[in-house]
Amino acid sequence: MDDLVSARYRAEELWRKAYAHQMNGDLAEAIELYGASIEAYPTAEAHTFLGWSLSFLERYAEAIAECYNAIEIDPEFGNPYNDVGVYLMEQGHYRDAITWLRKATIAPRYDSPHFPWMNLGRAYEKIGPWAEAIRCYRRALELEPKYELARQALRTLIARMN
């Protein structure tokens, strides 16, 4: 049991270092450290954030594969569902993205549940119906009233409709 606790601790330590590198723009080091974290003890978070780092390099197929790994480890973790949706949108696959973003909105474990609602709004704004985009932006604001990106998207879309 001590080996398992030690592996988890080491994995979390590596994940924190990877995240710091990612936030500082050092993606190569972040990717390496996320990989080391996964080797020490695979977590949904490490796979998801590795995917996020890969997405900054437009390596979307690999990023999506990492999200699938995360979902396999913890299907209740919302981030990878949202991220798959975003990566699909980045590739112009808005309709496919909606399925993943909807899953993210109902995930039991998600610290920022307003993100998938915002992203759903973006998808619907692109392909319609706009009324659904407005509903999604409003839901994002209900969950996070200070979310200015959603507020601006809502205002802009309403202005476009008038």
DOLUM-442574 format. One line per field, with one value per atom (N, C-alpha, C): residue number from 1; residue in three letters; x, y, z. Coordinates in Angstrom, 3 decimals. Layout:
N
resi: (NUM	...)
resn: (ALA	...)
xx: (X	...)
yy: (Y	...)
zz: (Z	...)
//
This chain:
162
resi: (1	1	1	2	2	2	3	3	3	4	4	4	5	5	5	6	6	6	7	7	7	8	8	8	9	9	9	10	10	10	11	11	11	12	12	12	13	13	13	14	14	14	15	15	15	16	16	16	17	17	17	18	18	18	19	19	19	20	20	20	21	21	21	22	22	22	23	23	23	24	24	24	25	25	25	26	26	26	27	27	27	28	28	28	29	29	29	30	30	30	31	31	31	32	32	32	33	33	33	34	34	34	35	35	35	36	36	36	37	37	37	38	38	38	39	39	39	40	40	40	41	41	41	42	42	42	43	43	43	44	44	44	45	45	45	46	46	46	47	47	47	48	48	48	49	49	49	50	50	50	51	51	51	52	52	52	53	53	53	54	54	54	55	55	55	56	56	56	57	57	57	58	58	58	59	59	59	60	60	60	61	61	61	62	62	62	63	63	63	64	64	64	65	65	65	66	66	66	67	67	67	68	68	68	69	69	69	70	70	70	71	71	71	72	72	72	73	73	73	74	74	74	75	75	75	76	76	76	77	77	77	78	78	78	79	79	79	80	80	80	81	81	81	82	82	82	83	83	83	84	84	84	85	85	85	86	86	86	87	87	87	88	88	88	89	89	89	90	90	90	91	91	91	92	92	92	93	93	93	94	94	94	95	95	95	96	96	96	97	97	97	98	98	98	99	99	99	100	100	100	101	101	101	102	102	102	103	103	103	104	104	104	105	105	105	106	106	106	107	107	107	108	108	108	109	109	109	110	110	110	111	111	111	112	112	112	113	113	113	114	114	114	115	115	115	116	116	116	117	117	117	118	118	118	119	119	119	120	120	120	121	121	121	122	122	122	123	123	123	124	124	124	125	125	125	126	126	126	127	127	127	128	128	128	129	129	129	130	130	130	131	131	131	132	132	132	133	133	133	134	134	134	135	135	135	136	136	136	137	137	137	138	138	138	139	139	139	140	140	140	141	141	141	142	142	142	143	143	143	144	144	144	145	145	145	146	146	146	147	147	147	148	148	148	149	149	149	150	150	150	151	151	151	152	152	152	153	153	153	154	154	154	155	155	155	156	156	156	157	157	157	158	158	158	159	159	159	160	160	160	161	161	161	162	162	162)
resn: (MET	MET	MET	ASP	ASP	ASP	ASP	ASP	ASP	LEU	LEU	LEU	VAL	VAL	VAL	SER	SER	SER	ALA	ALA	ALA	ARG	ARG	ARG	TYR	TYR	TYR	ARG	ARG	ARG	ALA	ALA	ALA	GLU	GLU	GLU	GLU	GLU	GLU	LEU	LEU	LEU	TRP	TRP	TRP	ARG	ARG	ARG	LYS	LYS	LYS	ALA	ALA	ALA	TYR	TYR	TYR	ALA	ALA	ALA	HIS	HIS	HIS	GLN	GLN	GLN	MET	MET	MET	ASN	ASN	ASN	GLY	GLY	GLY	ASP	ASP	ASP	LEU	LEU	LEU	ALA	ALA	ALA	GLU	GLU	GLU	ALA	ALA	ALA	ILE	ILE	ILE	GLU	GLU	GLU	LEU	LEU	LEU	TYR	TYR	TYR	GLY	GLY	GLY	ALA	ALA	ALA	SER	SER	SER	ILE	ILE	ILE	GLU	GLU	GLU	ALA	ALA	ALA	TYR	TYR	TYR	PRO	PRO	PRO	THR	THR	THR	ALA	ALA	ALA	GLU	GLU	GLU	ALA	ALA	ALA	HIS	HIS	HIS	THR	THR	THR	PHE	PHE	PHE	LEU	LEU	LEU	GLY	GLY	GLY	TRP	TRP	TRP	SER	SER	SER	LEU	LEU	LEU	SER	SER	SER	PHE	PHE	PHE	LEU	LEU	LEU	GLU	GLU	GLU	ARG	ARG	ARG	TYR	TYR	TYR	ALA	ALA	ALA	GLU	GLU	GLU	ALA	ALA	ALA	ILE	ILE	ILE	ALA	ALA	ALA	GLU	GLU	GLU	CYS	CYS	CYS	TYR	TYR	TYR	ASN	ASN	ASN	ALA	ALA	ALA	ILE	ILE	ILE	GLU	GLU	GLU	ILE	ILE	ILE	ASP	ASP	ASP	PRO	PRO	PRO	GLU	GLU	GLU	PHE	PHE	PHE	GLY	GLY	GLY	ASN	ASN	ASN	PRO	PRO	PRO	TYR	TYR	TYR	ASN	ASN	ASN	ASP	ASP	ASP	VAL	VAL	VAL	GLY	GLY	GLY	VAL	VAL	VAL	TYR	TYR	TYR	LEU	LEU	LEU	MET	MET	MET	GLU	GLU	GLU	GLN	GLN	GLN	GLY	GLY	GLY	HIS	HIS	HIS	TYR	TYR	TYR	ARG	ARG	ARG	ASP	ASP	ASP	ALA	ALA	ALA	ILE	ILE	ILE	THR	THR	THR	TRP	TRP	TRP	LEU	LEU	LEU	ARG	ARG	ARG	LYS	LYS	LYS	ALA	ALA	ALA	THR	THR	THR	ILE	ILE	ILE	ALA	ALA	ALA	PRO	PRO	PRO	ARG	ARG	ARG	TYR	TYR	TYR	ASP	ASP	ASP	SER	SER	SER	PRO	PRO	PRO	HIS	HIS	HIS	PHE	PHE	PHE	PRO	PRO	PRO	TRP	TRP	TRP	MET	MET	MET	ASN	ASN	ASN	LEU	LEU	LEU	GLY	GLY	GLY	ARG	ARG	ARG	ALA	ALA	ALA	TYR	TYR	TYR	GLU	GLU	GLU	LYS	LYS	LYS	ILE	ILE	ILE	GLY	GLY	GLY	PRO	PRO	PRO	TRP	TRP	TRP	ALA	ALA	ALA	GLU	GLU	GLU	ALA	ALA	ALA	ILE	ILE	ILE	ARG	ARG	ARG	CYS	CYS	CYS	TYR	TYR	TYR	ARG	ARG	ARG	ARG	ARG	ARG	ALA	ALA	ALA	LEU	LEU	LEU	GLU	GLU	GLU	LEU	LEU	LEU	GLU	GLU	GLU	PRO	PRO	PRO	LYS	LYS	LYS	TYR	TYR	TYR	GLU	GLU	GLU	LEU	LEU	LEU	ALA	ALA	ALA	ARG	ARG	ARG	GLN	GLN	GLN	ALA	ALA	ALA	LEU	LEU	LEU	ARG	ARG	ARG	THR	THR	THR	LEU	LEU	LEU	ILE	ILE	ILE	ALA	ALA	ALA	ARG	ARG	ARG	MET	MET	MET	ASN	ASN	ASN)
xx: (0.832	0.000	0.869	2.008	2.890	3.414	3.671	4.145	3.095	1.837	0.756	0.633	0.678	0.612	1.797	2.952	4.159	4.052	3.535	3.373	2.372	1.289	0.288	0.860	1.600	2.221	3.201	4.019	4.999	4.290	3.228	2.466	1.876	1.335	0.753	1.829	2.968	4.096	4.541	4.648	5.032	3.955	2.696	1.596	1.665	1.897	1.996	3.146	4.272	5.411	5.072	4.417	4.021	3.083	2.127	1.164	1.864	2.802	3.553	4.299	4.913	5.623	4.640	3.502	2.501	2.043	1.774	1.301	2.381	3.628	4.730	5.083	4.324	4.527	5.579	6.138	7.142	6.434	5.867	5.046	5.859	7.070	7.887	8.147	8.515	8.766	7.467	6.387	5.096	4.691	4.816	4.445	5.286	6.570	7.449	7.044	6.767	6.413	5.029	4.071	2.771	2.946	3.788	4.069	4.678	5.608	6.232	5.204	4.302	3.236	2.371	2.036	1.211	1.957	3.251	4.052	4.065	4.167	4.210	2.874	1.786	0.446	-0.556	-1.186	-2.080	-3.321	-3.573	-4.776	-5.495	-6.779	-7.560	-7.026	-6.604	-6.090	-4.822	-3.895	-2.634	-2.889	-3.749	-4.062	-4.755	-5.694	-6.430	-5.499	-4.638	-3.751	-2.627	-2.233	-1.300	-1.971	-3.213	-3.964	-4.065	-4.290	-4.395	-3.083	-1.968	-0.654	-0.474	-0.831	-0.699	-1.582	-2.733	-3.639	-3.025	-2.203	-1.543	-0.581	-0.168	0.712	-0.096	-1.422	-2.363	-2.239	-1.853	-1.763	-3.073	-4.160	-5.501	-5.806	-5.353	-5.630	-5.021	-3.797	-3.151	-3.849	-4.255	-4.948	-6.260	-6.997	-8.268	-8.020	-6.973	-6.639	-6.346	-5.663	-5.390	-6.686	-7.620	-8.915	-9.675	-9.600	-10.228	-9.615	-8.292	-7.626	-8.135	-8.299	-8.795	-10.202	-11.047	-12.432	-12.481	-11.596	-11.535	-11.167	-10.258	-9.836	-10.928	-11.553	-12.569	-13.680	-14.713	-15.789	-16.609	-16.430	-17.173	-16.470	-15.221	-14.425	-14.832	-15.335	-15.912	-14.938	-13.756	-12.812	-12.527	-12.244	-11.888	-13.037	-14.281	-15.412	-15.449	-15.299	-15.265	-14.107	-12.963	-11.774	-11.912	-12.460	-12.695	-13.584	-14.637	-15.525	-14.791	-13.943	-13.186	-12.231	-11.533	-10.584	-11.308	-12.499	-13.285	-13.702	-14.100	-14.458	-13.252	-12.089	-10.878	-10.619	-11.118	-10.950	-12.166	-13.138	-14.311	-15.436	-15.361	-16.373	-17.367	-18.139	-19.025	-20.128	-20.730	-21.817	-21.303	-20.145	-19.556	-19.203	-18.794	-18.394	-19.568	-20.755	-21.926	-22.155	-22.003	-22.196	-21.269	-20.012	-19.026	-19.282	-19.639	-19.897	-21.123	-22.131	-23.312	-22.936	-22.063	-21.602	-20.876	-20.112	-19.385	-20.346	-21.485	-22.428	-23.090	-23.090	-23.743	-22.730	-21.456	-20.434	-20.538	-20.499	-20.621	-19.441	-18.270	-17.078	-16.496	-16.772	-16.281	-16.199	-15.003	-14.821	-15.303	-15.359	-15.742	-16.855	-18.042	-19.106	-19.628	-19.239	-19.672	-18.927	-17.733	-16.964	-17.681	-18.191	-18.856	-20.112	-20.785	-21.955	-21.537	-20.442	-19.920	-19.534	-18.855	-18.415	-19.595	-20.617	-21.844	-22.456	-22.456	-22.956	-22.170	-20.859	-20.012	-20.370	-20.590	-20.927	-22.268	-23.263	-24.574	-24.556	-23.737	-23.632	-23.094	-22.198	-21.609	-22.580	-23.320	-24.153	-25.653	-26.039	-27.451	-28.011	-29.170	-29.930	-29.370	-29.467	-28.929	-29.658	-30.937	-31.683	-31.040	-30.544	-29.872	-28.542	-27.840	-26.587	-26.854	-27.900	-28.256	-28.570	-29.326	-29.655	-28.387	-27.435	-26.184	-25.342	-25.239	-24.493	-25.136	-26.460	-27.159	-26.912	-26.884	-26.612	-25.197	-24.238	-22.859	-22.836	-23.599	-23.643	-24.380	-25.369	-26.038	-25.039	-24.203	-23.231	-22.056	-21.697	-20.576	-20.924	-21.609	-22.085	-20.977	-19.761	-18.655	-17.923	-18.472	-17.822	-18.044	-17.117	-17.252	-17.243	-16.521	-16.486	-17.888	-18.614	-19.988	-20.896	-20.725	-21.539	-21.349	-20.093	-19.798	-20.347	-20.194	-20.718	-22.232	-22.899	-24.352	-24.748	-24.109	-24.416	-24.194	-23.075	-22.731	-23.745	-24.119	-25.083	-26.454	-26.905	-28.186	-28.148	-27.052	-26.917	-26.965	-26.359	-26.371	-27.779	-28.593	-29.945	-30.893	-30.564	-31.454	-31.179)
yy: (-1.202	0.000	1.256	1.219	2.381	2.737	1.726	1.986	2.735	2.367	3.034	4.500	4.737	6.109	6.910	6.330	7.000	7.323	6.392	6.611	7.738	7.745	8.806	10.161	10.203	11.449	11.953	11.060	11.418	11.909	11.224	11.621	13.021	13.296	14.620	15.706	15.400	16.343	16.649	15.626	15.820	16.592	16.309	17.017	18.511	18.839	20.257	20.965	20.301	20.876	21.054	20.060	20.135	21.318	21.467	22.553	23.912	24.052	25.305	25.603	24.591	24.786	25.155	24.498	24.798	26.248	26.693	28.059	29.090	28.687	29.574	29.459	28.647	28.528	27.525	26.785	25.770	24.437	24.307	23.139	21.860	21.935	20.719	20.107	20.939	20.434	19.954	20.683	20.284	18.906	18.720	17.429	16.305	16.550	15.525	15.207	16.237	16.021	15.379	15.757	15.078	13.595	13.302	11.897	11.147	11.801	11.182	10.971	11.920	11.787	10.572	10.410	9.262	7.952	7.951	6.740	6.390	7.424	7.178	6.643	7.277	6.845	7.557	6.837	7.481	8.076	9.346	10.019	10.683	10.899	11.604	13.012	13.647	15.009	15.067	14.162	14.188	13.949	13.005	12.753	13.968	14.556	15.710	16.889	17.173	18.332	18.066	16.816	16.478	16.773	16.379	16.681	18.173	18.928	20.382	20.966	20.504	20.963	20.609	19.396	18.970	19.813	20.232	21.034	22.389	22.933	24.212	24.077	22.857	22.576	22.083	22.185	21.734	20.245	19.476	18.020	17.436	17.757	17.466	15.984	15.170	13.730	13.158	13.558	13.092	13.658	14.923	15.554	14.832	14.507	13.788	12.394	11.731	10.399	10.474	11.522	11.680	11.899	12.631	12.827	11.503	10.685	9.361	8.547	8.623	7.935	8.456	9.770	10.380	9.889	9.845	9.407	7.945	7.143	5.733	5.599	6.437	6.393	6.931	8.043	8.669	9.264	8.491	8.972	10.115	10.401	11.489	12.837	12.850	14.068	14.817	16.029	16.770	17.369	17.738	18.443	17.737	16.444	15.846	15.848	15.766	15.839	17.222	18.256	19.618	19.791	19.287	19.475	18.785	17.573	16.902	17.794	18.341	19.228	20.432	21.042	22.211	21.824	20.699	20.288	19.978	19.399	19.150	20.475	21.449	22.759	23.413	23.262	23.841	23.270	22.073	21.421	21.634	22.424	22.727	21.715	20.792	19.741	20.121	21.161	21.713	20.748	20.068	19.135	17.987	17.460	16.391	16.906	18.147	18.738	18.807	19.053	19.230	18.011	16.819	15.597	15.593	15.934	15.929	17.047	18.215	19.347	19.094	18.458	18.104	17.141	16.184	15.265	16.035	17.036	17.838	18.596	19.043	19.823	18.989	17.674	16.818	15.992	16.240	15.492	15.816	14.798	15.029	15.788	15.680	16.300	17.296	18.575	19.629	20.912	21.437	22.655	23.909	23.871	25.052	24.684	24.373	23.876	24.914	26.167	27.196	27.078	26.476	26.359	25.564	24.363	23.647	24.366	25.099	25.852	26.963	27.626	28.658	28.037	26.907	26.253	25.720	25.228	24.827	26.034	27.161	28.388	28.741	28.612	28.898	27.970	26.687	25.724	26.077	26.352	26.696	28.040	28.955	30.229	30.002	29.048	28.762	28.042	27.039	26.204	26.386	27.106	27.304	26.160	26.378	27.626	28.636	29.901	30.946	31.023	30.675	30.679	29.709	28.599	27.620	28.185	28.910	29.552	30.538	31.319	32.292	31.568	30.483	29.703	29.201	28.734	28.208	29.312	30.462	31.584	32.024	32.055	32.445	31.437	30.166	29.125	29.273	29.586	29.822	30.964	32.017	33.170	32.861	31.987	31.559	30.845	30.016	29.240	30.095	31.102	31.991	33.407	34.152	35.491	36.476	36.234	37.135	36.714	35.764	35.240	36.203	37.129	38.207	37.716	36.654	36.123	35.687	35.044	34.627	35.839	36.809	38.018	38.748	38.853	39.522	38.733	37.417	36.577	36.725	36.748	36.905	38.251	39.321	40.663	40.738	40.206	40.266	39.504	38.322	37.524	38.201	38.726	39.426	40.634	41.340	42.492	42.055	40.923	40.392	40.011	39.602	39.153	40.337	41.495	42.672	43.448)
zz: (0.000	0.000	0.000	0.675	0.715	-0.669	-1.502	-2.866	-3.675	-3.499	-4.211	-3.778	-2.486	-1.962	-2.469	-2.469	-2.955	-4.442	-5.224	-6.662	-6.930	-6.191	-6.352	-5.973	-4.890	-4.448	-5.503	-6.017	-7.047	-8.315	-8.702	-9.888	-9.719	-8.537	-8.287	-8.294	-7.713	-7.713	-9.146	-9.978	-11.378	-12.141	-11.854	-12.499	-12.168	-10.913	-10.508	-11.223	-11.343	-12.060	-13.539	-14.117	-15.529	-15.751	-14.860	-14.982	-14.905	-13.996	-13.877	-15.176	-15.753	-17.024	-18.137	-18.157	-19.172	-19.055	-17.845	-17.642	-17.993	-17.933	-18.314	-19.794	-20.536	-21.966	-22.389	-21.440	-21.761	-22.008	-23.208	-23.514	-23.602	-24.126	-24.248	-22.873	-21.925	-20.562	-19.918	-20.138	-19.582	-20.106	-21.405	-22.017	-21.428	-21.275	-20.697	-19.255	-18.478	-17.073	-16.920	-17.766	-17.707	-18.025	-19.003	-19.333	-18.163	-17.467	-16.292	-15.183	-15.030	-14.030	-14.344	-15.603	-16.026	-15.804	-16.054	-15.803	-14.329	-13.479	-12.032	-11.523	-11.974	-11.575	-12.491	-13.407	-14.371	-13.714	-14.024	-13.526	-14.695	-14.501	-15.519	-15.723	-14.647	-14.745	-15.594	-15.360	-16.112	-17.597	-17.922	-19.332	-19.954	-19.232	-19.755	-20.003	-19.046	-19.188	-20.190	-20.337	-21.412	-22.756	-22.881	-24.093	-24.339	-23.285	-23.413	-23.939	-23.391	-23.877	-25.351	-25.720	-27.117	-28.040	-27.535	-28.362	-28.721	-27.840	-28.131	-29.312	-29.577	-30.718	-31.921	-31.798	-32.831	-33.128	-32.120	-32.233	-31.694	-32.422	-31.925	-31.805	-32.730	-32.638	-31.356	-31.046	-29.811	-28.588	-28.664	-27.539	-27.248	-28.306	-28.135	-27.562	-28.020	-27.489	-25.992	-25.563	-24.130	-23.349	-23.939	-23.280	-23.162	-24.197	-24.110	-22.969	-22.821	-21.706	-20.373	-20.275	-19.034	-18.713	-19.729	-19.527	-19.094	-19.640	-19.248	-17.769	-17.304	-15.901	-14.983	-15.369	-14.523	-15.392	-15.691	-16.553	-15.949	-14.662	-14.021	-14.139	-14.566	-14.680	-15.953	-15.807	-16.920	-17.912	-17.463	-18.333	-19.658	-19.677	-20.963	-21.976	-21.514	-22.438	-23.104	-22.281	-22.799	-23.774	-23.391	-24.222	-25.577	-25.596	-26.886	-27.751	-27.160	-27.903	-28.466	-27.664	-28.119	-29.247	-29.108	-30.143	-31.454	-31.350	-32.558	-33.209	-32.393	-32.950	-33.618	-33.019	-33.606	-35.003	-35.230	-36.534	-37.445	-36.963	-37.769	-37.669	-36.718	-36.553	-35.443	-35.691	-34.665	-34.254	-35.196	-34.855	-33.984	-34.312	-33.495	-32.105	-32.027	-30.745	-29.771	-30.287	-29.422	-28.536	-29.070	-28.278	-27.064	-27.276	-26.184	-25.187	-25.688	-24.799	-23.940	-24.488	-23.687	-22.555	-22.854	-21.805	-20.704	-21.096	-20.102	-19.188	-19.740	-18.920	-17.832	-17.991	-16.984	-16.177	-16.394	-15.654	-14.161	-13.310	-11.875	-11.253	-11.866	-11.269	-12.272	-11.999	-12.885	-12.076	-11.893	-11.093	-11.813	-13.137	-13.930	-14.912	-14.389	-15.272	-16.262	-16.097	-17.055	-18.390	-18.394	-19.638	-20.728	-20.440	-21.533	-22.031	-21.150	-21.605	-22.563	-22.247	-23.144	-24.485	-24.429	-25.660	-26.474	-25.798	-26.508	-27.213	-26.518	-27.129	-28.380	-28.314	-29.479	-30.650	-30.335	-31.390	-32.024	-31.196	-31.735	-32.457	-32.000	-32.704	-34.115	-34.254	-35.561	-36.497	-35.970	-36.850	-36.645	-35.587	-35.297	-34.468	-33.929	-33.924	-32.916	-33.274	-32.402	-31.063	-31.054	-29.786	-28.793	-29.308	-28.432	-27.940	-28.783	-28.367	-27.238	-27.376	-26.332	-25.035	-25.119	-23.907	-23.226	-24.013	-23.464	-22.827	-23.483	-22.898	-21.584	-21.562	-20.323	-19.212	-19.563	-18.551	-18.010	-18.880	-18.424	-17.422	-17.690	-16.776	-15.479	-15.535	-14.292	-13.390	-13.990	-13.210	-12.745	-13.542	-13.202	-13.641	-12.772	-13.137	-13.553	-13.160	-13.512	-14.786	-15.514	-16.713	-17.882	-18.020	-19.002	-20.444	-20.727	-22.092	-22.537	-21.639	-21.958	-22.070	-21.197	-21.238	-22.578	-23.003	-24.264	-25.461	-25.432	-26.518	-26.618	-25.472	-25.445	-26.042	-25.586	-26.108	-27.612	-28.058	-29.482	-30.321	-29.871	-30.635	-30.669	-29.556	-29.535	-30.470	-30.478	-31.379	-32.851	-33.146	-34.527	-34.963	-34.007	-34.323	-34.581	-34.054	-34.187	-35.444)
//
